[in-house]
Amino acid sequence: MSNKTLSILSYVTIIGWIIAYVKSKDIQPKSDLVSYHLRQGLGFFILSLVVNVALSIIVTIIPTLAFLNYVGILLFILWVFGIINAVNEQKKPIPVIGAAFENKFAFLG
């Protein structure tokens, strides 16, 4: 698989991320682009999971806060930005949240 394909795949569910991670181990020399998007994709997945679980609990306890479910649309838009950056082979962070993941997950580099 090409670096571009692996970068895109790192955003497509956790299964896609695992496939991209395993395939990136076979690339010689290591691709900075793939490593960057693997970090961004993993950070985004963890953030999305935490936000969705928290919102599910909050909305279950206080149903009048159901409008908070629209946060999912914001997460979807940020996810699309990540994929667009991977398609364009750019090492740009996901807007708003991506900078937090740039120096995390050192095991991916």
Secondary structure, DSSP 8 states (H G I E B T S, - for coil): --HHHHHHHTTSHHHHHHHHHHHHTT-SS--HHHHHHHHHHHHHHHHHHHHHHHHHHHHHH-GGGGGGGGHHHHHHHHHHHHHHHHHTT-----TTTGGGGTT--GGG-
